[in-house]
Structures are given as structure tokens and as C-alpha cells.
């Protein structure tokens, strides 16, 4: 049953209730009027009035029941439409996030190659990155290529965390859009440590909000995938 049909039946129910109330009021006034007349007419018409009142009370009760049932059905239809719209919106958003991350493959690869240049020694890579940040010459390959790539990938993950914490993006959508490899092997292993170096060089306090958010996603992945 669609929303229009439910609304029509609700209107019919309200009309029935309204007519019943009008008739009840009229009968009440008629009874009062009869009470001022002769006993013979008063007794006979009062009996008829009582019987009609009982019938109309049943009709009014049925109208109320129909109204309640149809109101509930209308709520169900509206809720189903809302849920479907939410699922469609989330699917669209997830697709957009996946495409955006795919568009950063070159930046991700640049950061990975930077670390690979230090033969699996992340501490040496981070030390070289720190020296490049503080060097007088800011035209090194690290500053021209690696740092812009690091910044682009970092902003993507930071933005998703802020949107999720603000309630604009569900944690489940974040997880399904980027998955474990991107979180664990790219952001937590490569990008976040470089972010902390930038904070230290700029004399800012260590920012663990992003790291904690994505670590929690990894812990909750079973529930987020269900």
C-alpha cells in the first residue's frame, strides 16, 4: 500500500470519526430536548437515542482503530523510504571515496618509494624527511615530491576522520571504502609518522586523534563488515 492510498484511508477514518461525533452531539441535544416534553415521547425516543448512540460509538471506535492502523502503516512506508534513501546515499558516498582514493595512487606510490629507498629502515627515512623539512634549501626532491604527496594522502584520511566524528560519515562507510591495506600499510605505517615529524618541526603537540581513530577501525573491522 503506497503513501497516497494510506493517506486517503486516513482521511476516510477522520471523516467517519467526525460524522460520528456530530451525530452524538446532535443526539445529546435531542435527548435534552425530549426530556422537556411528555413522558411517553421521552421514554420511546430516549430508547431509540440510546441504541443509535451505542451503534455510533462502535462506529467511532472502529474509525479510531482504522486511523491508528493506517497511521502505523504510513509510518512504516515512510521509514522504509527513508532507509532506502540512506542506503543509496551511503553507497554513492562510498563510491566517491573509493574513486578519490584511487585518484591518489601516484601520491601513495611516491611515499612508498621514499621509504623503500632506505631499505626497510623507517627511522632512517623519517630522519631524512626531518632534515629536508629544516634544510635551508627547500628545493630537494623530498620537499618537491614526497612532502606534497604525503600532505595529499594525509588530508584525505584526516578529512574522513573529522567527517565521521561529526556524524556526516559513518565509520562503516570509511572502512568499506578504503579497507585494511590503506589504513594499516599506508596511513598508519607511512603517512602518520611523517605527519608527526611535521608537527614536531613546527613545534606542535603530537596529534594522535587520527592514529587512534584508524586503529579503532582496525579493531572493529568484524563488526563494521557485518
LUMZA-547595 format. One record per residue (C-alpha): x, y, z; residue in one letter. Coordinates in Angstrom, 3 decimals. Layout:
BEGIN
<rec><X>X</X><Y>Y</Y><Z>Z</Z><r>A</r></rec>
...
% end
This chain:
BEGIN
<rec><X>0.000</X><Y>0.000</Y><Z>0.000</Z><r>X</r></rec>
<rec><X>1.549</X><Y>3.286</Y><Z>-1.082</Z><r>X</r></rec>
<rec><X>1.543</X><Y>6.567</Y><Z>0.795</Z><r>X</r></rec>
<rec><X>-1.312</X><Y>8.088</Y><Z>-1.251</Z><r>X</r></rec>
<rec><X>-3.689</X><Y>5.200</Y><Z>-0.527</Z><r>X</r></rec>
<rec><X>-2.809</X><Y>5.231</Y><Z>3.165</Z><r>X</r></rec>
<rec><X>-3.381</X><Y>8.983</Y><Z>3.317</Z><r>X</r></rec>
<rec><X>-6.772</X><Y>8.523</Y><Z>1.615</Z><r>X</r></rec>
<rec><X>-7.839</X><Y>5.902</Y><Z>4.129</Z><r>X</r></rec>
<rec><X>-6.667</X><Y>8.141</Y><Z>6.965</Z><r>X</r></rec>
<rec><X>-8.881</X><Y>10.898</Y><Z>5.592</Z><r>X</r></rec>
<rec><X>-11.834</X><Y>8.479</Y><Z>5.405</Z><r>X</r></rec>
<rec><X>-11.227</X><Y>7.446</Y><Z>9.011</Z><r>X</r></rec>
<rec><X>-11.150</X><Y>11.059</Y><Z>10.151</Z><r>X</r></rec>
<rec><X>-14.406</X><Y>11.775</Y><Z>8.284</Z><r>X</r></rec>
<rec><X>-16.081</X><Y>8.788</Y><Z>9.958</Z><r>X</r></rec>
<rec><X>-14.942</X><Y>9.938</Y><Z>13.377</Z><r>X</r></rec>
<rec><X>-16.069</X><Y>13.492</Y><Z>12.661</Z><r>X</r></rec>
<rec><X>-19.532</X><Y>12.428</Y><Z>11.462</Z><r>X</r></rec>
<rec><X>-19.952</X><Y>10.168</Y><Z>14.471</Z><r>X</r></rec>
<rec><X>-19.086</X><Y>12.977</Y><Z>16.865</Z><r>X</r></rec>
<rec><X>-21.529</X><Y>15.342</Y><Z>15.160</Z><r>X</r></rec>
<rec><X>-24.328</X><Y>12.769</Y><Z>15.387</Z><r>X</r></rec>
<rec><X>-23.522</X><Y>12.053</Y><Z>19.029</Z><r>X</r></rec>
<rec><X>-23.698</X><Y>15.741</Y><Z>19.846</Z><r>X</r></rec>
<rec><X>-26.990</X><Y>16.040</Y><Z>17.952</Z><r>X</r></rec>
<rec><X>-28.463</X><Y>13.079</Y><Z>19.801</Z><r>X</r></rec>
<rec><X>-27.358</X><Y>14.515</Y><Z>23.108</Z><r>X</r></rec>
<rec><X>-29.131</X><Y>17.755</Y><Z>22.301</Z><r>X</r></rec>
<rec><X>-32.188</X><Y>15.797</Y><Z>21.114</Z><r>X</r></rec>
<rec><X>-32.284</X><Y>13.878</Y><Z>24.394</Z><r>X</r></rec>
<rec><X>-32.161</X><Y>17.102</Y><Z>26.341</Z><r>X</r></rec>
<rec><X>-34.966</X><Y>18.491</Y><Z>24.217</Z><r>X</r></rec>
<rec><X>-37.080</X><Y>15.361</Y><Z>24.641</Z><r>X</r></rec>
<rec><X>-36.615</X><Y>15.493</Y><Z>28.410</Z><r>X</r></rec>
<rec><X>-38.655</X><Y>18.699</Y><Z>28.449</Z><r>X</r></rec>
<rec><X>-41.619</X><Y>17.022</Y><Z>26.623</Z><r>X</r></rec>
<rec><X>-44.139</X><Y>14.398</Y><Z>27.603</Z><r>X</r></rec>
<rec><X>-43.054</X><Y>11.185</Y><Z>29.355</Z><r>X</r></rec>
<rec><X>-44.409</X><Y>8.956</Y><Z>26.544</Z><r>X</r></rec>
<rec><X>-42.343</X><Y>10.524</Y><Z>23.788</Z><r>X</r></rec>
<rec><X>-39.395</X><Y>10.967</Y><Z>26.093</Z><r>X</r></rec>
<rec><X>-39.190</X><Y>7.288</Y><Z>27.006</Z><r>X</r></rec>
<rec><X>-39.601</X><Y>5.972</Y><Z>23.453</Z><r>X</r></rec>
<rec><X>-37.237</X><Y>8.405</Y><Z>21.802</Z><r>X</r></rec>
<rec><X>-34.696</X><Y>8.109</Y><Z>24.595</Z><r>X</r></rec>
<rec><X>-34.554</X><Y>4.354</Y><Z>23.954</Z><r>X</r></rec>
<rec><X>-34.008</X><Y>4.954</Y><Z>20.250</Z><r>X</r></rec>
<rec><X>-31.388</X><Y>7.582</Y><Z>21.048</Z><r>X</r></rec>
<rec><X>-29.528</X><Y>5.204</Y><Z>23.362</Z><r>X</r></rec>
<rec><X>-29.483</X><Y>2.455</Y><Z>20.736</Z><r>X</r></rec>
<rec><X>-28.274</X><Y>4.775</Y><Z>17.981</Z><r>X</r></rec>
<rec><X>-25.671</X><Y>6.233</Y><Z>20.324</Z><r>X</r></rec>
<rec><X>-24.331</X><Y>2.745</Y><Z>21.052</Z><r>X</r></rec>
<rec><X>-24.108</X><Y>1.936</Y><Z>17.350</Z><r>X</r></rec>
<rec><X>-22.378</X><Y>5.208</Y><Z>16.558</Z><r>X</r></rec>
<rec><X>-19.965</X><Y>4.681</Y><Z>19.444</Z><r>X</r></rec>
<rec><X>-18.949</X><Y>1.360</Y><Z>17.913</Z><r>X</r></rec>
<rec><X>-18.540</X><Y>3.024</Y><Z>14.508</Z><r>X</r></rec>
<rec><X>-16.426</X><Y>5.769</Y><Z>16.076</Z><r>X</r></rec>
<rec><X>-14.269</X><Y>3.171</Y><Z>17.851</Z><r>X</r></rec>
<rec><X>-13.767</X><Y>1.304</Y><Z>14.591</Z><r>X</r></rec>
<rec><X>-12.850</X><Y>4.588</Y><Z>12.902</Z><r>X</r></rec>
<rec><X>-10.263</X><Y>5.308</Y><Z>15.589</Z><r>X</r></rec>
<rec><X>-8.820</X><Y>1.801</Y><Z>15.208</Z><r>X</r></rec>
<rec><X>-8.626</X><Y>2.198</Y><Z>11.431</Z><r>X</r></rec>
<rec><X>-6.944</X><Y>5.571</Y><Z>11.898</Z><r>X</r></rec>
<rec><X>-4.334</X><Y>4.108</Y><Z>14.262</Z><r>X</r></rec>
<rec><X>-3.593</X><Y>1.138</Y><Z>11.989</Z><r>X</r></rec>
<rec><X>-3.278</X><Y>3.277</Y><Z>8.880</Z><r>X</r></rec>
<rec><X>-1.103</X><Y>5.814</Y><Z>10.695</Z><r>X</r></rec>
<rec><X>1.239</X><Y>2.987</Y><Z>11.658</Z><r>X</r></rec>
<rec><X>1.279</X><Y>1.710</Y><Z>8.056</Z><r>X</r></rec>
<rec><X>2.084</X><Y>5.207</Y><Z>6.809</Z><r>X</r></rec>
<rec><X>4.968</X><Y>5.401</Y><Z>9.297</Z><r>X</r></rec>
<rec><X>6.265</X><Y>2.027</Y><Z>8.051</Z><r>X</r></rec>
<rec><X>6.161</X><Y>3.169</Y><Z>4.426</Z><r>X</r></rec>
<rec><X>7.891</X><Y>6.445</Y><Z>5.288</Z><r>X</r></rec>
<rec><X>10.544</X><Y>4.630</Y><Z>7.335</Z><r>X</r></rec>
<rec><X>11.225</X><Y>2.181</Y><Z>4.508</Z><r>X</r></rec>
<rec><X>11.598</X><Y>5.066</Y><Z>2.060</Z><r>X</r></rec>
<rec><X>13.971</X><Y>6.839</Y><Z>4.462</Z><r>X</r></rec>
<rec><X>16.086</X><Y>3.698</Y><Z>4.936</Z><r>X</r></rec>
<rec><X>16.302</X><Y>3.155</Y><Z>1.182</Z><r>X</r></rec>
<rec><X>17.336</X><Y>6.760</Y><Z>0.610</Z><r>X</r></rec>
<rec><X>20.002</X><Y>6.439</Y><Z>3.315</Z><r>X</r></rec>
<rec><X>21.413</X><Y>3.245</Y><Z>1.788</Z><r>X</r></rec>
<rec><X>21.503</X><Y>4.839</Y><Z>-1.661</Z><r>X</r></rec>
<rec><X>23.239</X><Y>7.914</Y><Z>-0.286</Z><r>X</r></rec>
<rec><X>25.818</X><Y>5.818</Y><Z>1.583</Z><r>X</r></rec>
<rec><X>26.516</X><Y>3.695</Y><Z>-1.491</Z><r>X</r></rec>
<rec><X>27.066</X><Y>6.834</Y><Z>-3.571</Z><r>X</r></rec>
<rec><X>29.329</X><Y>8.346</Y><Z>-0.936</Z><r>X</r></rec>
<rec><X>31.341</X><Y>5.134</Y><Z>-0.579</Z><r>X</r></rec>
<rec><X>31.852</X><Y>5.020</Y><Z>-4.342</Z><r>X</r></rec>
<rec><X>33.055</X><Y>8.629</Y><Z>-4.328</Z><r>X</r></rec>
<rec><X>35.545</X><Y>7.924</Y><Z>-1.543</Z><r>X</r></rec>
<rec><X>36.871</X><Y>4.866</Y><Z>-3.373</Z><r>X</r></rec>
<rec><X>37.338</X><Y>6.873</Y><Z>-6.560</Z><r>X</r></rec>
<rec><X>39.042</X><Y>9.689</Y><Z>-4.654</Z><r>X</r></rec>
<rec><X>41.487</X><Y>7.292</Y><Z>-3.024</Z><r>X</r></rec>
<rec><X>42.159</X><Y>5.572</Y><Z>-6.344</Z><r>X</r></rec>
<rec><X>42.978</X><Y>9.006</Y><Z>-7.738</Z><r>X</r></rec>
<rec><X>45.794</X><Y>9.319</Y><Z>-5.186</Z><r>X</r></rec>
<rec><X>47.654</X><Y>6.205</Y><Z>-6.248</Z><r>X</r></rec>
<rec><X>50.571</X><Y>8.229</Y><Z>-7.609</Z><r>X</r></rec>
<rec><X>50.914</X><Y>10.104</Y><Z>-4.322</Z><r>X</r></rec>
<rec><X>50.739</X><Y>6.870</Y><Z>-2.324</Z><r>X</r></rec>
<rec><X>53.362</X><Y>5.305</Y><Z>-4.554</Z><r>X</r></rec>
<rec><X>55.665</X><Y>8.322</Y><Z>-4.150</Z><r>X</r></rec>
<rec><X>55.551</X><Y>7.970</Y><Z>-0.362</Z><r>X</r></rec>
<rec><X>56.110</X><Y>4.208</Y><Z>-0.569</Z><r>X</r></rec>
<rec><X>59.125</X><Y>4.636</Y><Z>-2.859</Z><r>X</r></rec>
<rec><X>60.599</X><Y>7.172</Y><Z>-0.444</Z><r>X</r></rec>
<rec><X>60.533</X><Y>4.615</Y><Z>2.369</Z><r>X</r></rec>
<rec><X>61.790</X><Y>1.859</Y><Z>0.076</Z><r>X</r></rec>
<rec><X>64.853</X><Y>3.976</Y><Z>-0.667</Z><r>X</r></rec>
<rec><X>66.006</X><Y>3.360</Y><Z>2.913</Z><r>X</r></rec>
<rec><X>65.823</X><Y>-0.427</Y><Z>2.616</Z><r>X</r></rec>
<rec><X>63.118</X><Y>-1.047</Y><Z>5.168</Z><r>X</r></rec>
<rec><X>64.537</X><Y>1.317</Y><Z>7.792</Z><r>X</r></rec>
<rec><X>61.635</X><Y>3.673</Y><Z>8.585</Z><r>X</r></rec>
<rec><X>63.614</X><Y>5.549</Y><Z>11.234</Z><r>X</r></rec>
<rec><X>66.252</X><Y>6.494</Y><Z>8.666</Z><r>X</r></rec>
<rec><X>63.550</X><Y>7.604</Y><Z>6.240</Z><r>X</r></rec>
<rec><X>61.891</X><Y>9.780</Y><Z>8.866</Z><r>X</r></rec>
<rec><X>65.237</X><Y>11.290</Y><Z>9.854</Z><r>X</r></rec>
<rec><X>65.920</X><Y>12.202</Y><Z>6.223</Z><r>X</r></rec>
<rec><X>62.445</X><Y>13.699</Y><Z>5.987</Z><r>X</r></rec>
<rec><X>63.072</X><Y>15.764</Y><Z>9.135</Z><r>X</r></rec>
<rec><X>66.354</X><Y>17.077</Y><Z>7.763</Z><r>X</r></rec>
<rec><X>64.688</X><Y>18.045</Y><Z>4.496</Z><r>X</r></rec>
<rec><X>61.988</X><Y>19.964</Y><Z>6.350</Z><r>X</r></rec>
<rec><X>64.532</X><Y>22.004</Y><Z>8.275</Z><r>X</r></rec>
<rec><X>67.098</X><Y>22.443</Y><Z>5.493</Z><r>X</r></rec>
<rec><X>67.689</X><Y>25.959</Y><Z>4.109</Z><r>X</r></rec>
<rec><X>67.253</X><Y>24.596</Y><Z>0.594</Z><r>X</r></rec>
<rec><X>63.607</X><Y>23.675</Y><Z>0.174</Z><r>X</r></rec>
<rec><X>64.012</X><Y>22.531</Y><Z>-3.428</Z><r>X</r></rec>
<rec><X>65.068</X><Y>18.976</Y><Z>-2.652</Z><r>X</r></rec>
<rec><X>63.218</X><Y>16.025</Y><Z>-4.127</Z><r>X</r></rec>
<rec><X>61.726</X><Y>15.286</Y><Z>-0.736</Z><r>X</r></rec>
<rec><X>60.228</X><Y>18.756</Y><Z>-0.462</Z><r>X</r></rec>
<rec><X>59.178</X><Y>18.969</Y><Z>-4.095</Z><r>X</r></rec>
<rec><X>57.658</X><Y>15.490</Y><Z>-4.475</Z><r>X</r></rec>
<rec><X>57.469</X><Y>13.468</Y><Z>-1.267</Z><r>X</r></rec>
<rec><X>56.052</X><Y>16.078</Y><Z>1.108</Z><r>X</r></rec>
<rec><X>53.231</X><Y>17.226</Y><Z>-1.247</Z><r>X</r></rec>
<rec><X>52.288</X><Y>13.575</Y><Z>-1.760</Z><r>X</r></rec>
<rec><X>52.365</X><Y>12.986</Y><Z>1.990</Z><r>X</r></rec>
<rec><X>50.153</X><Y>16.029</Y><Z>2.553</Z><r>X</r></rec>
<rec><X>47.586</X><Y>14.982</Y><Z>-0.054</Z><r>X</r></rec>
<rec><X>47.171</X><Y>11.476</Y><Z>1.352</Z><r>X</r></rec>
<rec><X>47.169</X><Y>12.749</Y><Z>4.926</Z><r>X</r></rec>
<rec><X>44.395</X><Y>15.291</Y><Z>4.271</Z><r>X</r></rec>
<rec><X>42.219</X><Y>12.566</Y><Z>2.772</Z><r>X</r></rec>
<rec><X>42.434</X><Y>10.422</Y><Z>5.909</Z><r>X</r></rec>
<rec><X>42.124</X><Y>13.387</Y><Z>8.273</Z><r>X</r></rec>
<rec><X>39.057</X><Y>14.680</Y><Z>6.453</Z><r>X</r></rec>
<rec><X>37.329</X><Y>11.301</Y><Z>6.667</Z><r>X</r></rec>
<rec><X>38.054</X><Y>11.072</Y><Z>10.378</Z><r>X</r></rec>
<rec><X>36.620</X><Y>14.545</Y><Z>11.017</Z><r>X</r></rec>
<rec><X>33.504</X><Y>13.847</Y><Z>8.958</Z><r>X</r></rec>
<rec><X>32.948</X><Y>10.559</Y><Z>10.795</Z><r>X</r></rec>
<rec><X>33.382</X><Y>12.153</Y><Z>14.219</Z><r>X</r></rec>
<rec><X>30.983</X><Y>14.942</Y><Z>13.252</Z><r>X</r></rec>
<rec><X>28.352</X><Y>12.394</Y><Z>12.208</Z><r>X</r></rec>
<rec><X>28.388</X><Y>13.214</Y><Z>8.489</Z><r>X</r></rec>
<rec><X>30.059</X><Y>9.945</Y><Z>7.537</Z><r>X</r></rec>
<rec><X>29.607</X><Y>6.557</Y><Z>9.188</Z><r>X</r></rec>
<rec><X>32.640</X><Y>4.616</Y><Z>10.393</Z><r>X</r></rec>
<rec><X>31.340</X><Y>1.621</Y><Z>8.447</Z><r>X</r></rec>
<rec><X>31.447</X><Y>3.571</Y><Z>5.171</Z><r>X</r></rec>
<rec><X>35.015</X><Y>4.707</Y><Z>5.930</Z><r>X</r></rec>
<rec><X>36.084</X><Y>1.110</Y><Z>6.478</Z><r>X</r></rec>
<rec><X>34.322</X><Y>-0.287</Y><Z>3.432</Z><r>X</r></rec>
<rec><X>35.658</X><Y>2.482</Y><Z>1.183</Z><r>X</r></rec>
<rec><X>39.373</X><Y>2.146</Y><Z>1.984</Z><r>X</r></rec>
<rec><X>39.810</X><Y>-1.226</Y><Z>3.772</Z><r>X</r></rec>
<rec><X>42.650</X><Y>-2.584</Y><Z>5.897</Z><r>X</r></rec>
<rec><X>45.580</X><Y>-2.234</Y><Z>3.477</Z><r>X</r></rec>
<rec><X>45.125</X><Y>1.505</Y><Z>3.019</Z><r>X</r></rec>
<rec><X>44.661</X><Y>2.111</Y><Z>6.738</Z><r>X</r></rec>
<rec><X>47.357</X><Y>-0.170</Y><Z>8.078</Z><r>X</r></rec>
<rec><X>50.031</X><Y>-0.142</Y><Z>5.372</Z><r>X</r></rec>
<rec><X>49.664</X><Y>3.404</Y><Z>4.080</Z><r>X</r></rec>
<rec><X>48.308</X><Y>5.774</Y><Z>6.687</Z><r>X</r></rec>
<rec><X>49.427</X><Y>4.213</Y><Z>9.974</Z><r>X</r></rec>
<rec><X>52.739</X><Y>2.806</Y><Z>8.717</Z><r>X</r></rec>
<rec><X>53.879</X><Y>5.618</Y><Z>6.405</Z><r>X</r></rec>
<rec><X>51.855</X><Y>8.828</Y><Z>6.422</Z><r>X</r></rec>
<rec><X>51.016</X><Y>9.351</Y><Z>10.102</Z><r>X</r></rec>
<rec><X>54.685</X><Y>9.041</Y><Z>11.229</Z><r>X</r></rec>
<rec><X>55.587</X><Y>11.732</Y><Z>8.688</Z><r>X</r></rec>
<rec><X>52.735</X><Y>13.893</Y><Z>9.973</Z><r>X</r></rec>
<rec><X>54.191</X><Y>13.638</Y><Z>13.465</Z><r>X</r></rec>
<rec><X>57.581</X><Y>14.767</Y><Z>12.150</Z><r>X</r></rec>
<rec><X>55.918</X><Y>17.813</Y><Z>10.591</Z><r>X</r></rec>
<rec><X>54.213</X><Y>18.610</Y><Z>13.902</Z><r>X</r></rec>
<rec><X>57.487</X><Y>18.315</Y><Z>15.777</Z><r>X</r></rec>
<rec><X>59.337</X><Y>20.552</Y><Z>13.309</Z><r>X</r></rec>
<rec><X>56.554</X><Y>23.137</Y><Z>13.560</Z><r>X</r></rec>
<rec><X>56.672</X><Y>22.807</Y><Z>17.353</Z><r>X</r></rec>
<rec><X>53.135</X><Y>21.488</Y><Z>17.587</Z><r>X</r></rec>
<rec><X>51.938</X><Y>18.873</Y><Z>20.026</Z><r>X</r></rec>
<rec><X>51.708</X><Y>15.313</Y><Z>18.794</Z><r>X</r></rec>
<rec><X>48.342</X><Y>14.645</Y><Z>17.161</Z><r>X</r></rec>
<rec><X>47.090</X><Y>11.149</Y><Z>17.944</Z><r>X</r></rec>
<rec><X>43.423</X><Y>11.669</Y><Z>17.057</Z><r>X</r></rec>
<rec><X>43.791</X><Y>10.313</Y><Z>13.526</Z><r>X</r></rec>
<rec><X>46.007</X><Y>7.435</Y><Z>14.595</Z><r>X</r></rec>
<rec><X>43.592</X><Y>6.388</Y><Z>17.370</Z><r>X</r></rec>
<rec><X>40.579</X><Y>6.642</Y><Z>15.070</Z><r>X</r></rec>
<rec><X>42.038</X><Y>4.329</Y><Z>12.419</Z><r>X</r></rec>
<rec><X>43.463</X><Y>1.899</Y><Z>14.940</Z><r>X</r></rec>
<rec><X>39.978</X><Y>1.602</Y><Z>16.404</Z><r>X</r></rec>
<rec><X>38.593</X><Y>0.910</Y><Z>12.942</Z><r>X</r></rec>
<rec><X>41.044</X><Y>-1.968</Y><Z>12.601</Z><r>X</r></rec>
<rec><X>39.903</X><Y>-3.392</Y><Z>15.937</Z><r>X</r></rec>
<rec><X>36.223</X><Y>-3.069</Y><Z>14.996</Z><r>X</r></rec>
<rec><X>36.515</X><Y>-4.364</Y><Z>11.434</Z><r>X</r></rec>
<rec><X>34.496</X><Y>-7.552</Y><Z>12.075</Z><r>X</r></rec>
<rec><X>31.511</X><Y>-5.548</Y><Z>13.260</Z><r>X</r></rec>
<rec><X>31.873</X><Y>-2.919</Y><Z>10.541</Z><r>X</r></rec>
<rec><X>31.864</X><Y>-5.548</Y><Z>7.795</Z><r>X</r></rec>
<rec><X>28.652</X><Y>-7.201</Y><Z>9.000</Z><r>X</r></rec>
% end
